[in-house]
Each structure stands twice: as structure tokens, then as C-alpha cells.
Amino acid sequence: MSSDQVAEAVEASTLSADQLDDGLTVLALIADGLKKWEVFPWAEVQRMARSVGPVILEQLVSRRLWDGLTPHDQAAVHWVMAEGHSVGGVGERWVHPDREGPRIESLHQAADHYGALCGARWHPRSYGRDKQIRSGVEFAARFEALPEGWRKEVMRRALSGQGIASAVAQASMYANVLRSVYGIDVRDS
């Protein structure tokens, strides 16, 4: 969502304080439903999954918090919207807890996290989401700091089965080994 689209949405938003509180209540109900999704009929889970992202976005925009979010938080909200839509599109006969469960848990965590950001009165569970975001941002910075050839090698290794975080850490360590042992600075290559 571009900043122009967000600005238009904010201008069009005429939600009263009561409507904002009602929306936050809906978000709390969705969060609780997603937490225990296995006890609900799949059609209800689909509805909650599809709703969670748009409800989060509506709350953030209406409360004028959207523009203050970091780009990775804005991307995370968009991701939740797309993931919720994707989960909502899984037919009941293809639902598998090992596949959909982690995705639904992610939607639940997002509802808790952004609900708290919007001033929810419920107490969100602590999942370390802020720590995960910081770790992700730090990981991306370490990856981007690698020279282009090294980034490609990291991706090749990740695609052949090595964990990407491990490959990035190993690349950073090996770049330091090359610099200290052989005097080769890979950033110059």
C-alpha cells in the first residue's frame, strides 16, 4: 500500500472512537479464535484468517499509526493480509494441521502484536515477535553487507539445503578469516 493510498484511506476513515473500539474487540475475538482454530468449523477458520489482516490494517490506518510503522512492519501487515487470504482459500478436505497450523499461529501472533500496538486492552501473549523482527532486520543487513558474489553463493548454498541464516553467518565468518589470515578483503572484490 503506497503512502498515497494510506493517506486516502485515512481521509476516508470516519470511524468514531466507539467503532475503533468495536474493531479492536473484533480483532481480539479473531485472535482468540485463531489461537484455538482446531475447535472451530473450517469455514469459520477461513473467515477469521481472511479477516485478520484487513482488520489489523483498518485499525492501524484509522488510528493514524500506519505512517509511523517501519517498512518491515508495513510489509509484515501486508504479509498477514496475503497469508490470511491464502489460508482462507484452503479447501476443507486439504487442511493439514502441520501445514496450516504454523500459518494460523503466525496470523494469531500478528493479531496479538498489532492489537497491542493499537491499544488493545487484552494482554497479548509474548512470542518474541519484536525480537524476531529485529533479528530479521539484522539478518537482512548482514546479507546485504556481503559482496554480490558472496550473496549469490549464500543463496546457492541455501537452495541446496543449508539454512540461509547459517549460510549468512558462515559467509561473514569466512570473510573475516580471509581478511585476518590471508589479507584478502572480499568487499574489495
C-alpha positions in Angstrom: 0.0 0.0 0.0 1.6 3.3 -1.1 1.6 6.3 1.2 -0.9 8.0 -1.1 -3.3 5.0 -0.8 -2.8 5.1 3.0 -3.5 8.9 3.1 -6.7 8.3 1.1 -7.8 5.6 3.4 -7.1 7.8 6.4 -9.0 10.7 4.9 -11.9 8.3 4.0 -11.8 6.9 7.5 -14.6 8.3 9.6 -14.6 5.7 12.3 -15.7 7.0 15.7 -14.0 6.1 18.9 -16.7 3.5 19.6 -16.2 2.0 16.1 -12.5 1.8 16.6 -13.1 0.1 20.0 -15.5 -2.3 18.3 -12.9 -3.1 15.7 -10.4 -3.8 18.4 -12.9 -6.1 20.0 -13.3 -7.9 16.7 -9.6 -8.3 16.4 -9.4 -9.8 20.0 -12.1 -12.3 19.1 -10.3 -13.2 15.9 -7.0 -13.6 17.8 -8.7 -15.9 20.3 -10.4 -17.9 17.6 -7.2 -18.3 15.7 -5.5 -19.5 18.9 -7.9 -22.4 19.2 -8.6 -22.8 15.5 -8.9 -26.6 15.6 -12.1 -26.5 17.6 -13.9 -24.4 15.0 -15.6 -25.5 11.8 -13.1 -24.9 8.9 -15.4 -22.3 7.3 -15.2 -20.2 10.4 -11.4 -20.5 10.5 -11.3 -19.4 6.8 -13.4 -16.4 7.7 -11.1 -15.4 10.6 -8.0 -16.0 8.5 -9.3 -13.8 5.7 -10.4 -11.1 8.1 -7.5 -10.7 10.4 -5.2 -8.8 8.0 -7.8 -6.2 6.8 -9.0 -5.7 10.4 -5.4 -5.0 11.5 -4.8 -2.6 8.6 -8.1 -0.8 9.3 -7.1 -0.3 12.9 -3.6 0.9 12.1 -4.8 3.3 9.4 -7.8 4.6 11.4 -5.7 5.2 14.5 -3.2 7.0 12.3 -0.4 4.6 13.2 0.3 3.3 9.7 2.7 6.0 8.6 4.7 5.6 11.8 5.4 1.9 11.2 8.7 0.9 9.9 8.8 -0.5 6.4 9.3 -4.0 7.7 6.2 -3.7 9.9 4.2 -2.4 7.0 5.4 -5.4 5.0 4.5 -7.7 7.8 0.9 -6.4 7.9 0.7 -6.9 4.1 2.1 -10.4 4.5 -0.6 -11.2 7.1 -3.2 -10.0 4.7 -1.9 -12.2 1.9 -1.3 -15.2 4.2 -4.7 -14.9 5.7 -6.2 -14.9 2.2 -4.1 -17.9 1.3 -5.1 -19.9 4.4 -8.7 -18.9 3.8 -8.5 -20.4 0.3 -7.5 -23.9 1.5 -10.4 -26.3 1.0 -11.5 -28.2 4.0 -10.5 -31.6 2.5 -6.9 -30.3 2.0 -6.4 -28.9 5.5 -3.5 -30.4 7.3 -2.6 -29.2 10.8 1.2 -29.5 10.2 0.9 -27.2 7.2 -1.9 -24.8 8.1 -1.2 -24.8 11.9 2.0 -22.7 11.8 0.5 -20.3 9.3 -2.6 -19.8 11.5 -0.3 -19.4 14.5 1.5 -16.7 12.7 -1.8 -14.9 12.0 -2.7 -15.2 15.7 0.6 -13.7 16.7 0.2 -10.8 14.3 -3.3 -10.2 15.7 -1.9 -10.1 19.2 1.1 -7.9 18.3 -0.7 -5.3 16.2 -3.7 -5.3 18.6 -1.4 -4.3 21.4 0.1 -1.6 19.2 -3.4 -0.3 18.6 -4.0 -0.1 22.4 -5.9 -3.4 23.0 -7.0 -3.9 26.5 -6.2 -7.6 26.4 -2.8 -8.8 27.3 -1.0 -10.2 24.3 1.0 -13.4 24.7 4.7 -12.8 24.5 6.1 -14.5 21.4 9.2 -12.5 21.0 7.8 -11.0 17.8 9.8 -7.8 18.3 12.9 -9.9 18.8 12.1 -11.8 15.6 11.7 -8.6 13.7 15.0 -7.2 15.0 16.7 -10.5 14.2 15.2 -10.4 10.7 16.3 -6.8 10.1 19.8 -7.6 11.4 20.0 -10.7 9.2 19.0 -8.7 6.1 21.6 -6.1 6.9 24.3 -8.8 7.3 23.2 -10.4 4.0 23.2 -7.0 2.2 26.7 -6.2 3.5 28.1 -9.2 1.7 29.5 -8.5 -1.8 27.3 -9.6 -4.7 29.2 -12.8 -5.4 29.0 -13.8 -1.8 25.3 -13.1 -1.7 24.8 -15.4 -4.7 26.9 -18.1 -3.1 24.9 -17.8 0.1 21.7 -18.3 -1.9 23.2 -21.2 -3.8 24.0 -22.9 -0.5 20.6 -22.1 0.9 18.9 -23.6 -2.1 21.0 -26.7 -1.8 19.8 -27.3 1.7 21.9 -25.2 4.1 19.9 -22.9 6.3 20.1 -19.4 5.0 20.8 -17.9 8.4 23.6 -20.4 8.8 25.0 -19.6 5.3 25.0 -15.9 6.0 26.7 -16.4 9.4 29.3 -18.7 7.8 29.9 -16.2 4.9 30.6 -13.4 7.4 32.9 -15.6 9.4 34.8 -16.8 6.4 35.1 -13.2 5.1 36.8 -12.4 8.4 39.1 -15.5 8.2 40.2 -14.4 4.7 40.9 -10.9 5.9 42.8 -11.8 9.0 44.7 -14.9 7.7 45.3 -14.1 4.1 44.9 -10.3 3.9 42.0 -10.7 1.4 39.2 -8.2 1.9 36.2 -9.7 0.0 34.5 -6.3 0.0 37.2 -5.2 -2.5 36.5 -8.0 -5.0 
